[in-house]
Amino acid sequence: MASIMIKRTILDDLRRDLKREEIAFLVGPRQAGKTTIMKIIQGELDAARERTLFFSLDFDQDREHFTSQQSLLKKIELELGKGPGFVFIDEIQRREDAGLFLKGLQDMGLPYKFIVSGSGSVDLRARVKESMVGRKRIYEVYPLSLREFVNHRTEYRYEDRLPDFFAVESARCDELLTEYLNYGGYPRVVLESEAREKLRVMDEIYQSYIIRDIVYLLKVEKIEAYGQLMKTLADQVGRLINYSEISATLGIALATLKNYCWYAEETYILKRITPFFRNVRSEISKAPMVYFSDPGFRNYALGIMGGIQRPDDMGFTFQNLVYLLLREKLRWTGAGIHFWRTTAKTEIDFIVETGGKVIPIEIKYKEMPRPVVPRAFDSFIEKYHPPYCQVINKNLRATVRVRDTEVQFLTVWDLLSPTP
C-alpha cells in the first residue's frame, strides 16, 4: 500500500492555475502534504521540460539565499537564467517578514511563477494576508479527506464510480469509516499499516506542531496550558464552549485562552463555528462550538486514537467528520455552517445558511431501521420554514414530510456525491 502514491484533489486546482500571475500559496497544518504536493507539481513541470527550482527554508544551504530579495534573485538567475521558470519555496514561515518579502518579489514583475508553502503560523507572524492582497492565491491543504482516504485504501479501483462501491461493499465501507474515524487522514499516518506505528507518527506530528508552530514560531510560553487546552477542546467537540469555565479549569486568563483558541484556528488545527439565531432572547447567540481538521489529531489529543470505544466518543467523532464533509462540499459557495440551540436546550447539529435559505442537518451515528424525525426539526420548521431538512446517519436513505417540508435521510457516503 505504501508504494501507491496518494492522489490529492487540490493538485487539479494547482495545475489549472499554474499560468496565473499570482503567487500560489499553500497553507495548512504541518504534515498535511504541502511539500509532497509541491514536489509532484515540480516533477510534472520537469517532465514537460519547464525550468524549475526548489528551495526549502528548513535547510541551511537554502536559507542563506533568503537574506535579501536580491540575494535570492541572483541564485534564481544563476539556475534558471532570465526566465521563464517556476520557483518553489517550502516552509516560508521561517523567513521573519515573509509577507513583505514575497510582496516585494511579486511587485518586481519577474518572469517566474512562485509556488510557496507555509504552516498556518506564517500568517500570524508575517501578516501574509495583509501584505499580499491581490498578489497571491491561497490553497488550503488539509489531511486527506474521506474521499481521498477511501480512494487510496481501495487503490483507486473505484475512483470514478464510488457510489457503486458504497452500494455493493457495505461491510468494507464500515471498516474504512471506522479506520478513518479512529486515525484520520494525515498522509504519513494513512501510509502506516500497524496501529503502533500510526500512533508513533501522530505523536511526531503533534509534538512538531506544539514545538515548532506554537513554541518556536508563535512564542507561546505556557506550553502545558496550551496542550491541556487542546485536550479540553478535543473533548468538547460538538458541545458549547464555555470560555470562562475552561479558563478557570486550566488556570489561565480569559484573554489568553481566547488568544490560544485563535492560534489553534489560524494554524488550521480546528475551526470554531457560531450559532444561528434570529431571536437573542430564546436562542443561543454567542457561545461557539469547535471541530478539528483531522479526526486522528483530535483523538490523539484526547488519548483515544485507535481505541474509540464509547458510543459518545464515536458519535462526536462522526459529527466532526460530517462537519469536514460539509465544509468540503460547500467550498467556494459562500455558504456558512452554524448550529442552532435554544435557551430551552432544543438543538440541531448544523445549520447551512446559503442564498437566503437555511437547511437544518442532524447527525445520527447509528443504524436506523426506519425514518424517525428529530423533534428539534418540528420547532425549527415552524420558525424558519426551511426548503428541506437532512438527517445524516450510517445506513438509511428515505424521505418523509413534516408539514410541507421534506426531511431527507442520507448516509455519510451520500455527502461524497458531486450533487449539491
C-alpha positions as CSV (number, residue, x, y, z in Angstrom):
1,M,0.0,0.0,0.0
2,A,2.8,2.4,0.9
3,S,4.1,2.2,-2.7
4,I,0.9,3.7,-4.1
5,M,1.1,7.4,-4.4
6,I,-1.7,9.3,-2.7
7,K,-3.7,11.4,-5.1
8,R,-4.7,14.8,-3.8
9,T,-7.7,16.6,-5.3
10,I,-6.0,20.0,-4.8
11,L,-3.5,19.1,-7.4
12,D,-6.0,19.8,-10.1
13,D,-6.6,23.3,-8.8
14,L,-2.8,24.0,-8.8
15,R,-2.3,22.6,-12.3
16,R,-5.1,24.7,-13.7
17,D,-3.7,27.9,-12.1
18,L,0.0,27.4,-13.0
19,K,-0.2,30.1,-15.7
20,R,-1.8,32.7,-13.4
21,E,0.5,35.5,-12.3
22,E,-0.3,35.4,-8.6
23,I,1.9,33.6,-6.1
24,A,0.4,30.2,-5.4
25,F,0.4,30.0,-1.6
26,L,-0.1,26.6,0.0
27,V,-1.1,26.8,3.7
28,G,-2.4,24.3,6.2
29,P,-1.4,22.2,9.2
30,R,2.0,20.6,9.4
31,Q,2.5,17.2,7.7
32,A,-0.7,17.6,5.7
33,G,1.2,17.1,2.5
34,K,2.2,20.5,1.2
35,T,5.8,19.6,0.4
36,T,4.8,16.4,-1.4
37,I,2.2,18.3,-3.5
38,M,4.9,20.8,-4.5
39,K,7.3,18.1,-5.4
40,I,4.7,16.4,-7.6
41,I,4.0,19.6,-9.4
42,Q,7.7,20.2,-9.9
43,G,8.1,16.7,-11.2
44,E,5.4,17.2,-13.8
45,L,6.9,20.5,-14.9
46,D,10.3,18.9,-15.2
47,A,8.8,16.2,-17.3
48,A,7.3,18.9,-19.5
49,R,10.8,20.4,-19.8
50,E,10.0,23.5,-17.9
51,R,12.7,25.1,-15.8
52,T,12.1,24.7,-12.0
53,L,14.0,25.5,-8.8
54,F,13.1,24.2,-5.3
55,F,14.1,25.9,-2.0
56,S,13.3,24.7,1.5
57,L,13.9,27.1,4.4
58,D,14.3,24.0,6.6
59,F,17.8,23.7,5.1
60,D,20.7,26.0,6.0
61,Q,22.1,25.9,2.5
62,D,18.8,27.3,1.1
63,R,18.2,29.8,3.9
64,E,21.4,31.6,3.0
65,H,19.8,32.8,-0.2
66,F,17.0,34.5,1.6
67,T,19.0,37.2,3.4
68,S,17.5,39.6,0.9
69,Q,15.4,39.7,-2.3
70,Q,18.5,40.5,-4.4
71,S,20.4,37.5,-3.0
72,L,17.5,35.2,-3.9
73,L,17.2,36.7,-7.4
74,K,20.9,36.1,-8.0
75,K,20.5,32.4,-7.1
76,I,17.4,32.1,-9.3
77,E,19.0,33.7,-12.3
78,L,22.1,31.5,-11.8
79,E,20.0,28.4,-12.0
80,L,17.1,29.4,-14.3
81,G,18.5,32.3,-16.3
82,K,16.3,35.3,-17.1
83,G,13.2,33.1,-17.2
84,P,10.6,32.0,-17.6
85,G,10.6,29.4,-14.8
86,F,8.9,28.0,-11.7
87,V,10.3,28.7,-8.3
88,F,9.2,26.6,-5.3
89,I,9.7,27.9,-1.8
90,D,8.9,25.5,1.1
91,E,8.5,26.5,4.8
92,I,8.4,30.2,4.1
93,Q,7.3,30.8,7.7
94,R,11.0,30.6,8.7
95,R,11.5,34.0,7.0
96,E,10.7,36.7,9.6
97,D,9.0,39.1,7.2
98,A,7.6,36.6,4.8
99,G,4.7,38.7,3.6
100,L,6.7,41.8,2.7
101,F,9.5,39.6,1.3
102,L,7.1,37.8,-1.1
103,K,5.2,41.1,-1.9
104,G,8.5,42.7,-3.0
105,L,9.3,39.8,-5.3
106,Q,5.9,39.8,-6.9
107,D,5.9,43.6,-7.4
108,M,9.2,43.3,-9.4
109,G,7.2,41.7,-12.3
110,L,9.7,38.8,-12.6
111,P,9.3,36.1,-15.3
112,Y,9.0,33.4,-12.6
113,K,5.9,31.8,-11.2
114,F,6.3,31.4,-7.4
115,I,4.7,28.4,-5.6
116,V,5.2,28.8,-1.9
117,S,4.2,26.8,1.2
118,G,4.0,27.6,4.9
119,S,2.3,26.4,8.0
120,G,-0.6,28.3,9.4
121,S,1.6,30.2,11.7
122,V,3.1,32.1,8.8
123,D,0.1,34.3,8.6
124,L,0.2,35.1,12.3
125,R,3.7,36.2,12.5
126,A,4.3,37.6,8.9
127,R,1.0,39.2,8.1
128,V,1.0,37.5,4.7
129,K,-2.8,38.1,4.1
130,E,-2.3,41.8,4.8
131,S,0.9,42.2,2.8
132,M,-0.1,40.3,-0.3
133,V,-3.7,41.3,-1.0
134,G,-4.2,40.8,-4.8
135,R,-0.8,39.1,-5.2
136,K,-1.5,35.6,-4.1
137,R,-3.9,32.7,-4.5
138,I,-4.4,30.6,-1.4
139,Y,-4.7,26.8,-1.5
140,E,-5.6,25.2,1.8
141,V,-4.0,21.8,2.2
142,Y,-5.6,19.6,4.9
143,P,-5.1,16.0,5.8
144,L,-6.7,13.5,3.4
145,S,-10.5,13.9,3.1
146,L,-12.7,10.8,3.5
147,R,-12.9,10.6,-0.3
148,E,-9.1,10.8,-0.8
149,F,-8.7,8.2,2.0
150,V,-11.2,5.7,0.5
151,N,-9.8,6.1,-3.0
152,H,-6.3,5.4,-1.7
153,R,-7.2,2.5,0.5
154,T,-9.1,0.9,-2.4
155,E,-6.1,1.5,-4.7
156,Y,-8.2,3.8,-6.9
157,R,-10.1,0.9,-8.5
158,Y,-13.4,2.7,-7.9
159,E,-12.3,6.3,-8.2
160,D,-14.8,7.2,-10.9
161,R,-17.7,5.1,-9.5
162,L,-17.6,5.5,-5.8
163,P,-21.4,5.3,-5.4
164,D,-21.3,1.8,-6.9
165,F,-18.6,0.8,-4.4
166,F,-20.6,2.2,-1.5
167,A,-23.7,0.4,-2.6
168,V,-22.1,-3.0,-3.1
169,E,-19.4,-3.1,-0.4
170,S,-21.2,-2.0,2.7
171,A,-19.1,-4.1,5.1
172,R,-15.9,-2.8,3.6
173,C,-17.2,0.8,3.8
174,D,-17.9,0.3,7.6
175,E,-14.3,-0.8,8.0
176,L,-12.9,2.2,6.2
177,L,-15.2,4.6,8.1
178,T,-14.1,3.1,11.4
179,E,-10.5,3.4,10.5
180,Y,-10.8,7.0,9.3
181,L,-12.8,8.0,12.4
182,N,-10.0,6.5,14.6
183,Y,-6.9,7.5,12.8
184,G,-7.8,10.4,10.5
185,G,-6.1,11.4,7.2
186,Y,-2.6,12.7,7.8
187,P,-0.7,11.1,4.9
188,R,2.1,9.6,7.0
189,V,-0.5,8.0,9.4
190,V,-2.5,6.6,6.5
191,L,0.6,5.1,4.9
192,E,1.4,3.1,8.1
193,S,-0.2,-0.3,8.3
194,E,0.3,-1.0,12.0
195,A,-1.6,0.7,14.8
196,R,1.6,1.2,16.9
197,E,3.3,3.0,14.0
198,K,0.3,5.2,13.3
199,L,0.4,6.3,16.9
200,R,4.1,7.0,16.8
201,V,3.8,9.1,13.6
202,M,0.9,11.0,15.1
203,D,2.9,11.7,18.2
204,E,5.7,13.2,16.0
205,I,3.1,15.3,14.1
206,Y,1.5,16.5,17.4
207,Q,4.9,17.3,19.0
208,S,6.1,19.1,15.9
209,Y,3.0,21.3,15.8
210,I,3.4,22.2,19.5
211,I,7.1,22.8,19.4
212,R,7.7,24.3,16.0
213,D,4.5,26.3,15.5
214,I,3.3,27.1,19.0
215,V,6.6,27.5,20.9
216,Y,9.2,28.4,18.3
217,L,7.2,30.5,15.9
218,L,4.4,31.9,18.0
219,K,6.4,32.2,21.2
220,V,3.7,30.7,23.4
221,E,5.3,30.2,26.9
222,K,2.5,28.4,28.8
223,I,3.0,25.3,26.7
224,E,1.4,22.9,29.2
225,A,-1.7,25.0,29.3
226,Y,-1.8,25.0,25.5
227,G,-1.6,21.2,25.5
228,Q,-4.3,21.0,28.1
229,L,-6.5,23.3,26.0
230,M,-6.1,21.0,23.0
231,K,-7.2,18.1,25.1
232,T,-10.2,20.1,26.6
233,L,-11.3,21.3,23.2
234,A,-11.0,17.8,21.8
235,D,-13.4,16.6,24.5
236,Q,-15.8,19.5,23.7
237,V,-16.3,18.7,20.0
238,G,-20.0,19.2,19.2
239,R,-20.7,20.9,22.5
240,L,-21.0,24.5,23.5
241,I,-17.7,26.1,24.5
242,N,-17.8,28.0,27.8
243,Y,-14.6,30.1,27.8
244,S,-15.0,31.2,31.5
245,E,-15.3,27.6,32.7
246,I,-12.3,26.4,30.7
247,S,-10.3,29.5,31.8
248,A,-11.0,28.6,35.5
249,T,-10.3,24.9,34.9
250,L,-6.9,25.5,33.2
251,G,-5.9,28.4,35.4
252,I,-5.2,30.8,32.5
253,A,-6.6,34.3,31.9
254,L,-9.7,34.5,29.7
255,A,-7.9,36.8,27.2
256,T,-5.0,34.3,27.0
257,L,-7.4,31.4,26.5
258,K,-9.2,33.2,23.6
259,N,-5.9,34.0,22.1
260,Y,-4.8,30.4,22.3
261,C,-8.1,29.3,20.6
262,W,-7.4,31.8,17.9
263,Y,-3.9,30.4,17.4
264,A,-5.4,26.9,17.1
265,E,-7.8,28.1,14.5
266,E,-5.3,30.1,12.5
267,T,-2.9,27.2,12.4
268,Y,-5.6,25.1,10.8
269,I,-5.9,22.6,13.7
270,L,-9.6,23.4,14.4
271,K,-12.5,25.6,13.4
272,R,-14.9,27.4,15.6
273,I,-18.5,27.6,14.3
274,T,-21.0,30.2,15.6
275,P,-24.7,29.8,16.4
276,F,-27.5,30.5,14.0
277,F,-30.1,32.8,15.6
278,R,-32.8,35.4,14.9
279,N,-34.1,35.8,18.5
280,V,-31.5,36.6,21.1
281,R,-34.0,36.1,23.9
282,S,-34.8,32.4,23.1
283,E,-31.8,31.3,21.0
284,I,-28.1,30.9,21.9
285,S,-26.3,33.7,20.1
286,K,-22.6,33.8,21.3
287,A,-21.1,30.5,22.6
288,P,-19.3,28.7,19.7
289,M,-18.6,25.0,19.0
290,V,-15.3,23.6,17.7
291,Y,-14.5,20.9,15.2
292,F,-11.0,19.6,14.4
293,S,-9.5,19.5,10.9
294,D,-8.5,15.8,11.4
295,P,-10.2,13.1,13.5
296,G,-6.9,11.4,14.3
297,F,-5.4,14.6,15.7
298,R,-8.4,15.2,17.8
299,N,-8.4,11.6,19.1
300,Y,-4.6,11.7,19.8
301,A,-5.0,14.9,21.9
302,L,-7.8,13.1,23.8
303,G,-5.7,10.0,24.3
304,I,-8.1,7.7,22.4
305,M,-6.6,7.4,18.9
306,G,-7.1,4.0,17.5
307,G,-9.2,2.9,20.5
308,I,-12.5,4.7,20.3
309,Q,-15.0,2.5,22.2
310,R,-17.6,4.7,24.0
311,P,-20.6,5.4,21.8
312,D,-20.4,9.2,22.7
313,D,-16.8,9.3,21.5
314,M,-17.6,7.7,18.2
315,G,-20.8,9.8,17.8
316,F,-19.0,13.1,18.3
317,T,-16.1,12.0,16.1
318,F,-18.7,11.1,13.4
319,Q,-20.2,14.6,13.9
320,N,-16.8,16.1,13.4
321,L,-16.4,14.1,10.2
322,V,-19.7,15.4,8.8
323,Y,-18.6,18.9,9.5
324,L,-15.5,18.3,7.4
325,L,-17.5,16.8,4.6
326,L,-19.9,19.7,4.6
327,R,-17.1,22.2,4.6
328,E,-15.5,20.4,1.6
329,K,-18.8,20.2,-0.2
330,L,-19.7,23.9,0.3
331,R,-16.3,25.2,-0.6
332,W,-16.4,28.3,-2.8
333,T,-20.3,28.5,-2.5
334,G,-20.3,31.3,0.1
335,A,-22.5,29.1,2.4
336,G,-22.0,29.3,6.2
337,I,-22.1,26.4,8.6
338,H,-23.6,27.1,12.0
339,F,-25.5,25.2,14.7
340,W,-28.8,26.0,16.4
341,R,-29.7,25.8,20.1
342,T,-32.4,27.4,22.1
343,T,-32.3,28.5,25.7
344,A,-34.6,25.6,26.4
345,K,-31.8,23.4,25.0
346,T,-33.5,22.3,21.8
347,E,-30.7,21.9,19.3
348,I,-29.7,21.0,15.8
349,D,-26.2,20.0,14.9
350,F,-25.7,22.0,11.8
351,I,-27.5,24.9,10.0
352,V,-26.3,25.6,6.5
353,E,-27.1,29.1,5.5
354,T,-26.9,29.7,1.8
355,G,-28.6,32.0,-0.7
356,G,-31.1,33.3,1.9
357,K,-32.1,29.8,2.8
358,V,-31.4,27.8,6.0
359,I,-31.0,24.0,5.9
360,P,-31.0,22.1,9.2
361,I,-28.9,19.0,9.4
362,E,-28.9,16.5,12.3
363,I,-26.3,13.8,12.8
364,K,-27.1,10.2,14.0
365,Y,-24.2,7.8,14.3
366,K,-26.4,4.7,14.3
367,E,-28.2,2.2,12.2
368,M,-31.7,3.5,11.5
369,P,-34.3,0.8,10.6
370,R,-36.9,3.4,9.8
371,P,-37.0,7.2,9.5
372,V,-37.5,8.9,12.8
373,V,-37.7,12.7,12.5
374,P,-35.8,14.6,15.2
375,R,-38.1,16.5,17.5
376,A,-35.9,19.7,17.0
377,F,-36.9,19.8,13.4
378,D,-40.5,20.4,14.2
379,S,-39.9,23.6,16.1
380,F,-37.2,24.8,13.6
381,I,-39.6,24.1,10.6
382,E,-42.3,26.1,12.4
383,K,-40.0,29.1,12.9
384,Y,-37.9,29.2,9.8
385,H,-39.7,27.1,7.0
386,P,-36.5,25.6,5.5
387,P,-36.8,24.2,2.0
388,Y,-35.8,20.7,3.3
389,C,-34.0,19.1,6.3
390,Q,-31.4,16.3,6.4
391,V,-30.6,13.5,8.8
392,I,-27.1,12.1,8.2
393,N,-26.8,8.5,9.5
394,K,-25.0,5.3,8.9
395,N,-27.4,3.3,6.7
396,L,-30.8,4.8,5.9
397,R,-31.9,6.5,2.7
398,A,-35.5,7.7,2.9
399,T,-37.7,10.7,2.6
400,V,-40.7,11.8,4.8
401,R,-42.6,15.0,5.2
402,V,-43.2,17.2,8.2
403,R,-45.9,19.7,7.4
404,D,-44.9,20.8,4.0
405,T,-41.1,20.3,4.5
406,E,-39.2,17.3,3.1
407,V,-36.9,15.5,5.5
408,Q,-34.2,13.6,3.8
409,F,-32.4,10.7,5.4
410,L,-28.9,10.3,3.9
411,T,-25.8,8.3,4.7
412,V,-22.4,9.8,5.2
413,W,-21.4,8.4,1.8
414,D,-24.1,10.4,0.1
415,L,-22.1,13.5,1.1
416,L,-19.3,12.4,-1.2
417,S,-21.5,12.6,-4.3
418,P,-20.9,15.5,-6.6
419,T,-24.5,16.7,-6.5
420,P,-25.4,19.6,-4.2
